[in-house]
Amino acid sequence: MKSFSIRSNDWMRSLGIPTVSSCLDCLENVQKQIDYINTQLLDEYNRRHNAQLIATIPGIGFYSALFIITEIDDIRRFPHPENLCAYAGLVPTVRQSASSVHYGAISKGGSSNLRWMLTEAVHTHTHCEPDSRLSRFYAKVARRRGKQKAIVATARKLLLMIYWMLWTKEPYHCQGFNPVFPSARTSAT
């Protein structure tokens, strides 16, 4: 994305103010570096099948897909989807004493960057695909518990979807993702 139009850059240069010209030169150099890095990232995305698989989810672009794949690494590190949720810090804290159990807020342990990326993806997904199962889940939880808790709950659900997509190598299905859990888990181990 260009900072200014060519026409506005030319006009600012025509003012003859050395500081403005110097700043425009700096902006152009930074833009060239950004374009170069974007090209490298797109090449990396094209080499990674798992990133392309995750990017089939509306709301996850190639930046987000690469980021999520980098954070997760090999999905086989997580023998169960709950292990991945715990890694991302999207599981509730638990306090128990004898027969009483109290569930608290999410643990926030693990990768805060992965949690952040997932919540951003949820925001985008619910905006782009308001009729998807994930968006309907978000709306249902938001009505009951508020938007903040709904975002976190939906981020967890999105991470579970990503887990099974990577495990089964299936792309996103717009009406929901319902893999056969037990056989998928045992066949890849």
Secondary structure by P-SEA (a helix, b strand, c coil): cccccaaaaaaaaacccaaaaaaaaaaaaaaaaaaaaaaaaaaaaaacaaaaaaaccccccaaaaaaaaaaaccccccccaaaaaaaaccbbbbbbcccbbbbccccccccaaaaaaaaaaaaaaaaaccccaaaaaaaaaaacccaaaaaaaaaaaaaaaaaaaaaccccccccccccccaaaaaaac
